[in-house]
Amino acid sequence: MNQPLTVEQIRRAPKVLLHDHLDGGLRPATVVELARETGYTGLPTYDPEELGRWFREASDSGSLERYLETFAHTTAVMQTRDALVRVAAEAVEDLAADGVVYAEQRYAPEQHLEAGLTLEEVVEAVQEGLELGCKRAADQGHAIRTGQLVTAMRHAARSSEIAELAVRYRDAGVSGFDIAGAEAGNPPTRHLDAFEYLRRENFHFTIHAGEAFGLPSIWEALQWCGCDRLGHGVRIIDDITTGDGAPRLGRLAQYVRDKRVPLEMCPSSNVQTGAAESIAEHPIGLLRDLRFRVTVNTDNRLQSGTSLSEEFARLSAAFGYGWDDLQWFTVNAMKSAFLPFDERLALINGIIKPGFAQLKWATA
């Protein structure tokens, strides 16, 4: 087993992040400042350090539904143009400082309309913030590219409207579409009109599936809705039999592997919501061994108190992953990004592989 890599070492590696929620990545101090600016009085504490700890503890319930309740506070302070610009810019700065070279930021525009913004104004404010964050990061010597994933809430009835919004802004910063929210009782097939529209428009989309709900959620997302990627997809492990012999894949697991369906896995978040017992017992270990197209992500950096470097460090400690493994995960993510093929290839060959080669040489 390799010596575990440290967060400091991993931070120097070029990384790719596909599953990161904008409203789950605020700095605690920013939440406090925006609450005071906007008059929001619902925070459990106005001390940034205590607030960060509260978010992490409230998210450790083992329930996806309880975990999602914490977002009431973050979305409450993200209702103005200035707040959205600030949050998006700071997210990019934080990711770039962590060594992320490409990131897709997802959020639900319909959750940011309480102060009178339109859906279009929300998308434009987030894009302004992402571009500002990229410029600030570049000024600090950290090059990063970003894209928006516009998300619809699966318990609501606005998915077709949000899908049309995403397509309208496809040349103005929006890279793809997503649906999120509690899986149980809210199957993706309720939103077939939106997915059929996106497919007609040749537009990329991912679906939260196989996190808190099982194989039917994954099957519907793929075979009924036709998604490009699976948000989490942890429960695909339920279709793999691990007895005394070699693991045996069921028909759905075999399909997911054969079709190279990307799995947007978020280890710490999955433990918090009860989708995995622990990092050491996370299905990512077996799925990586079986060569599914696994990617590593943060999900919600505030709620999990994490970064992408920390996620990789935890996996390195649990499974003995070294630079070759981290490069494999990163190339998987870049291959699966909602970017044109030539641009993905340029990042893989021009930044990711040379970056890892330099790290391997330096630590040999």
LOTIFI-796026 format. One record per residue (C-alpha): residue in one letter; x, y, z. Coordinates in steps of 0.02 Angstrom, whole numbers, padded with zeros to 5 digits, always signed. Layout:
REM LOTIFI-796026
aXYZ;...
This chain:
REM LOTIFI-796026
m+00000+00000+00000;n+00063+00173-00044;q+00104+00298+00093;p-00052+00407+00108;l-00039+00573+00018;t-00068+00730+00121;v-00188+00872+00086;e-00040+00987+00059;q+00034+00871-00072;i-00131+00845-00160;r-00171+01030-00165;r-00027+01049-00291;a-00110+00926-00411;p-00223+00986-00552;k-00400+00929-00510;v-00571+00926-00593;l-00735+00950-00499;l-00901+00900-00577;h-01020+00895-00428;d-01013+01048-00316;h-01166+01146-00259;l-01148+01334-00259;d-01268+01351-00112;g-01170+01217-00019;g-01001+01299-00033;l-01016+01467+00052;r-00885+01527+00175;p-00962+01533+00350;a-00906+01714+00369;t-00994+01758+00207;v-01156+01679+00268;v-01147+01787+00425;e-01105+01947+00330;l-01241+01921+00200;a-01368+01881+00336;r-01331+02046+00421;e-01337+02141+00257;t-01503+02066+00205;g-01585+02062+00376;y-01598+01873+00384;t-01620+01823+00566;g-01636+01635+00554;l-01454+01582+00579;p-01421+01471+00731;t-01268+01576+00772;y-01182+01729+00702;d-01007+01674+00748;p-00924+01610+00587;e-00824+01472+00673;e-00974+01410+00770;l-01083+01422+00615;g-00963+01316+00512;r-00965+01186+00650;w-01156+01192+00658;f-01172+01158+00471;r-01058+01007+00484;e-01145+00936+00637;a-01320+00965+00567;s-01268+00874+00409;d-01205+00720+00501;s-01378+00649+00536;g-01369+00504+00414;s-01526+00569+00327;l-01529+00654+00157;e-01688+00747+00203;r-01610+00819+00363;y-01451+00860+00267;l-01551+00959+00140;e-01633+01063+00276;t-01469+01156+00305;f-01487+01239+00135;a-01630+01346+00199;h-01498+01459+00278;t-01381+01472+00129;t-01516+01504-00001;a-01595+01633+00116;v-01442+01744+00101;m-01424+01717-00088;q-01575+01816-00146;t-01493+01972-00220;r-01384+02000-00371;d-01238+02061-00265;a-01249+01909-00151;l-01250+01787-00297;v-01102+01874-00379;r-01004+01869-00217;v-01042+01687-00177;a-00999+01629-00353;a-00836+01728-00358;e-00780+01665-00188;a-00821+01486-00236;v-00708+01496-00388;e-00568+01577-00287;d-00579+01439-00155;l-00578+01301-00286;a-00433+01376-00381;a-00331+01395-00221;d-00362+01208-00193;g-00287+01165-00363;v-00449+01140-00461;v-00422+01183-00645;y-00599+01148-00705;a-00761+01155-00606;e-00947+01144-00640;q-01051+01241-00514;r-01231+01185-00493;y-01376+01277-00412;a-01564+01295-00432;p-01614+01468-00499;e-01792+01443-00437;q-01727+01451-00258;h-01661+01629-00278;l-01816+01727-00327;e-01883+01786-00158;a-01814+01964-00173;g-01883+01991-00348;l-01747+01926-00462;t-01799+01839-00622;l-01730+01671-00673;e-01627+01757-00807;e-01555+01882-00683;v-01503+01741-00569;v-01409+01650-00707;e-01326+01812-00764;a-01273+01858-00586;v-01197+01687-00556;q-01104+01697-00722;e-01038+01869-00677;g-00975+01799-00513;l-00893+01647-00594;e-00802+01757-00719;l-00748+01876-00580;g-00683+01729-00479;c-00585+01663-00628;k-00504+01833-00652;r-00459+01848-00468;a-00388+01672-00468;a-00284+01709-00623;d-00216+01865-00539;q-00160+01752-00396;g-00076+01629-00516;h-00214+01497-00518;a-00293+01465-00689;i-00467+01389-00681;r-00614+01365-00800;t-00793+01353-00743;g-00967+01311-00807;q-01141+01322-00734;l-01255+01173-00710;v-01430+01244-00697;t-01533+01135-00581;a-01719+01102-00560;m-01792+01039-00397;r-01867+00866-00418;h-02010+00898-00295;a-02065+01054-00392;a-02150+01074-00560;r-02033+01194-00650;s-01911+01073-00732;s-01965+01110-00911;e-01953+01297-00880;i-01779+01276-00803;a-01724+01163-00946;e-01774+01296-01071;l-01680+01425-00968;a-01524+01318-00971;v-01530+01297-01160;r-01556+01485-01185;y-01394+01517-01092;r-01294+01375-01167;d-01177+01499-01253;a-01170+01614-01102;g-01093+01505-00969;v-01219+01363-00942;s-01140+01194-00978;g-01280+01078-00926;f-01438+01037-00828;d-01473+00938-00670;i-01615+00891-00554;a-01586+00880-00366;g-01680+00861-00203;a-01748+00716-00102;e-01754+00560-00212;a-01883+00457-00116;g-02056+00493-00184;n-01989+00607-00321;p-01934+00495-00465;p-01844+00575-00613;t-01979+00511-00730;r-02093+00650-00666;h-01985+00766-00771;l-01983+00671-00935;d-02042+00823-01034;a-01888+00919-00980;f-01769+00777-01021;e-01847+00745-01191;y-01830+00930-01231;l-01647+00930-01179;r-01610+00778-01287;r-01693+00860-01438;e-01582+01011-01407;n-01424+00903-01395;f-01395+00972-01221;h-01297+00888-01081;f-01380+00839-00918;t-01346+00743-00759;i-01470+00677-00631;h-01452+00651-00444;a-01486+00465-00432;g-01435+00317-00326;e-01391+00421-00173;a-01530+00398-00046;f-01635+00287-00159;g-01586+00124-00241;l-01567+00043-00411;p-01737+00099-00480;s-01680+00279-00468;i-01524+00241-00570;w-01619+00136-00697;e-01749+00272-00725;a-01617+00408-00740;l-01527+00309-00875;q-01659+00212-00970;w-01808+00328-00959;c-01725+00498-00946;g-01563+00467-01042;c-01443+00563-00930;d-01259+00584-00974;r-01196+00563-00795;l-01260+00500-00627;g-01253+00619-00480;h-01182+00504-00344;g-01240+00334-00410;v-01178+00252-00250;r-01317+00123-00245;i-01255+00040-00405;i-01159-00065-00279;d-01326-00151-00242;d-01314-00234-00413;i-01142-00308-00379;t-01127-00473-00286;t-00970-00494-00182;g-00956-00671-00118;d-00806-00782-00094;g-00762-00771-00278;a-00741-00627-00399;p-00873-00489-00394;r-01021-00522-00509;l-01108-00379-00596;g-01296-00376-00623;r-01367-00315-00787;l-01383-00133-00733;a-01209-00124-00657;q-01138-00208-00813;y-01227-00080-00922;v-01162+00066-00819;r-00984+00002-00831;d-00993-00049-01013;k-01068+00117-01066;r-00938+00212-00963;v-01074+00309-00872;p-00985+00435-00759;l-01021+00419-00574;e-01009+00586-00481;m-00960+00516-00311;c-00945+00625-00156;p-00869+00517-00017;s-00888+00628+00137;s-01062+00684+00089;n-01114+00504+00057;v-01060+00457+00234;q-01155+00605+00306;t-01318+00559+00218;g-01304+00374+00256;a-01267+00319+00078;a-01105+00242+00141;e-01054+00181+00314;s-00882+00260+00312;i-00747+00317+00193;a-00658+00150+00212;e-00821+00057+00169;h-00872+00174+00028;p-00915+00080-00134;i-00789+00189-00225;g-00652+00065-00178;l-00733-00083-00265;l-00797+00023-00410;r-00623+00090-00443;d-00553-00088-00440;l-00688-00140-00565;r-00645+00011-00672;f-00812+00097-00674;r-00795+00277-00730;v-00784+00347-00555;t-00753+00531-00518;v-00719+00612-00348;n-00815+00767-00294;t-00856+00875-00144;d-01046+00896-00158;n-01062+01030-00023;r-00899+01098+00046;l-00984+01196+00186;q-01092+01054+00251;s-00951+00928+00240;g-00814+01047+00295;t-00710+00984+00150;s-00615+01022-00009;l-00573+00913-00159;s-00395+00892-00093;e-00465+00832+00073;e-00580+00709-00014;f-00432+00635-00108;a-00327+00631+00052;r-00462+00532+00142;l-00471+00408-00001;s-00281+00395-00005;a-00280+00354+00181;a-00423+00229+00166;f-00371+00138+00007;g-00186+00178-00013;y-00213+00281-00170;g-00060+00363-00245;w-00029+00486-00386;d-00077+00361-00522;d-00247+00334-00441;l-00279+00519-00419;q-00232+00550-00599;w-00351+00412-00654;f-00495+00491-00558;t-00452+00663-00626;v-00439+00607-00807;n-00606+00517-00785;a-00683+00680-00727;m-00609+00781-00869;k-00668+00653-00996;s-00843+00668-00922;a-00852+00859-00913;f-00984+00952-01010;l-00855+01033-01124;p-00819+01006-01309;f-00705+00857-01342;d-00557+00959-01405;e-00562+01070-01251;r-00566+00920-01135;l-00420+00842-01228;a-00321+01003-01216;l-00343+01009-01027;i-00297+00826-01007;n-00140+00833-01115;g-00090+01012-01079;i-00121+01029-00893;i-00177+00871-00802;k-00052+00742-00864;p+00098+00860-00859;g+00046+00918-00685;f+00039+00741-00617;a+00200+00693-00706;q+00290+00835-00618;l+00220+00782-00448;k+00270+00600-00477;w+00446+00654-00525;a+00461+00771-00375;t+00407+00636-00251;a+00495+00487-00331;
